[in-house]
Amino acid sequence: MTTALVLAGGANLGATQVGMMQALRERGVSPDVLIGTSAGALNASFISGHGFTGAALDDLSDVWRSLKAWDLFPPSVRQVVGALRGQRPSMFDDSGMRDLVDKHLTFDRLEDAPIDLTVIATDLVTGDEVPLRTGPAVDAVLASSALPGLLPPVLWEGRTLVDGGVSDNTALGPAIDRGADIVYVLPCGDPCTLTEPPDNVAEILLHTMALLIHRRLITDIREYSDDAELIVLPPPCPITVGALDFSRADELIVEAYLTAASFLDVDGGRRAEPAEPLVSS
């Protein structure tokens, strides 16, 4: 049996996946395949290199707790003004993100990842999903995390790549392609209990994307449910964390662990309708 973890994108909510993985590890789950998009690519690449152990997950928790928005998105008047004038491709450069990824990756190329790893990016020209399995690992993770407008695209073998969440935020198809018999799906969150619309540009954009991603994921789960056993872990609900607020990672990790543990303790997370945790949230 081949077990895959599919780690979705979710910006600062990527911290929730640490708690989910802690719950999975405690219940004897060990991945043979990792599929990661955006924040999920950061988590997947870390785990692939450091191992799916309690110590590695503790270390990943510490990484998330240490993150600050302005470290990842370093402010620069020249960069912002250039972007607004149409002279630069993004509001921020990728130096902060590159430093983070380079510091914590233990392998140089994707094909050398100790646990089979696929990183999902998007072709900016065609909009096609681009599963990356070979090539420079740091650049792959940066491409998967390059949120259009905020971070610059990455040039990759003649293609211009941006955030994988644009084409496939929770990439079930690549997990099936890697021969997975059982797939654990780790979404970062969904608009489960929003009662009022967000009121700033960043949160409006991210919430709109969350709505589209949520609908797409439910559709994909139903499409692939005959190809492998799908176990979809519910994210904590409600989540009341701002789009660029990295200060509450510890809270997100704990809440995600408790939610996932409770869910997995009922029939190992298996449900007659795999999308149930998302439809009912």
Secondary structure, DSSP 8 states (H G I E B T S, - for coil): --EEEEE---GGGGGHHHHHHHHHHHTT---SEEEEETHHHHHHHHHHHH-SSHHHHHHHHHHHHH--HHHHS---HHHHHHHHTTSSSBSS-SHHHHHHHHHH---SBGGG-SSEEEEEEEETTT--EEEE-SSBHHHHHHHHT--TBTS--EEETTEEEEETHHHHSS-HHHHHHTT-SEEEEE-----SS--S---SHHHHHHHHHHHHHHHHHHHHHHHHTTTSEEEE----SS----TT--TTHHHHHHHHHHHHHHHHTTGGG--SSTTHHHH--
